[in-house]
Amino acid sequence: MAEILTVLTTTGSQEEAQTLAAGAIERRVAACAQISGPVTSVYRWEGTVQTDAEWQVLFKTSGQRYEALETYLREAHSYDVPEIVATDVVRGSADYLRWVAEETRPAQPS
């Protein structure tokens, strides 16, 4: 079975979250993306503690497509330093994991 990952990012608006999700699916760098929010994020940025509402996007992808997903997120994201955190899926439904692997295969030229 292919290596499967969940990849988390956050963004400052629901609209951007939806754009990032749709773009990843269209490019086949993720099989699925779930948007949650708003969540409250507390962090230090440029020496100051910040508190902001953000939306989380959780992508499901194959290990083979992680680099392409990260590249897409870095290019498309509005943040200077976007959160991009990948976690291995250590167990899951074989049918679901197979679907993720199939959906993230690069499209074959016609």
C-alpha positions in Angstrom: 0.0 0.0 0.0 1.2 3.5 -0.8 2.3 5.9 1.9 -0.6 8.2 2.8 -0.3 11.5 4.6 -2.6 14.1 6.0 -1.3 17.7 5.5 -2.5 20.6 7.5 -2.4 24.3 6.6 -4.2 27.3 8.0 -5.4 30.5 6.3 -7.0 33.8 7.2 -10.2 33.4 5.4 -12.8 30.7 4.4 -12.5 31.9 0.8 -8.8 31.3 0.6 -9.2 27.9 2.3 -11.8 26.9 -0.3 -9.5 28.1 -3.1 -6.5 26.2 -1.8 -8.6 23.0 -1.4 -10.1 23.2 -4.8 -6.7 23.9 -6.4 -5.1 20.9 -4.8 -7.9 18.6 -5.9 -7.8 20.0 -9.5 -4.0 19.4 -9.6 -4.4 15.9 -8.2 -1.9 16.7 -5.4 -4.6 15.8 -2.9 -7.5 13.4 -3.0 -9.6 15.3 -0.4 -9.5 18.4 1.6 -11.6 19.2 4.7 -12.1 22.8 5.8 -12.7 23.6 9.5 -13.1 27.0 11.2 -12.9 29.4 12.3 -10.3 28.4 14.9 -8.4 30.7 17.1 -4.7 30.7 16.6 -2.3 32.3 19.1 1.3 32.6 17.9 4.3 34.9 18.0 5.1 36.7 14.8 7.9 39.3 14.4 8.3 39.5 18.2 4.6 40.1 19.0 2.0 37.7 20.3 -0.9 37.5 17.8 -4.4 36.1 18.1 -6.3 35.6 14.9 -9.2 33.6 13.5 -8.1 31.1 10.9 -9.5 28.3 8.8 -7.8 24.9 8.8 -7.5 22.8 5.7 -6.6 19.1 6.1 -5.5 17.5 2.9 -5.2 13.7 2.2 -2.4 12.8 -0.2 0.1 10.2 -1.1 3.7 10.4 0.0 4.6 10.4 -3.6 2.6 13.7 -4.2 3.7 15.5 -1.0 6.4 17.6 -2.6 4.0 18.7 -5.4 1.3 19.6 -2.7 3.9 21.6 -0.7 5.0 23.4 -3.8 1.5 24.3 -4.7 0.7 25.5 -1.2 3.8 27.7 -1.0 3.0 29.3 -4.4 -0.8 29.8 -3.8 -0.9 30.7 -0.1 -1.1 34.3 1.0 1.0 33.8 4.1 4.8 34.6 4.1 5.4 31.4 6.1 2.4 29.1 5.7 1.9 26.3 8.1 2.4 23.1 6.2 2.6 20.0 8.5 2.4 16.5 7.2 1.5 13.5 9.4 1.8 9.8 8.3 -1.5 7.9 8.3 -0.4 4.7 10.2 -3.7 2.9 9.8 -6.9 3.3 7.9 -9.5 1.6 5.8 -7.7 -0.2 2.9 -10.4 0.9 0.4 -10.1 4.6 1.5 -6.3 4.5 1.4 -6.4 3.0 -2.0 -8.8 5.7 -3.2 -6.4 8.4 -1.9 -3.5 6.8 -3.8 -5.5 6.5 -7.0 -6.9 10.1 -6.8 -3.4 11.6 -6.4 -1.8 9.8 -9.3 -0.8 12.4 -11.9 -3.2 12.5 -14.8 -2.0 10.6 -17.9 -1.8 12.5 -21.1 -4.6 11.7 -23.6 
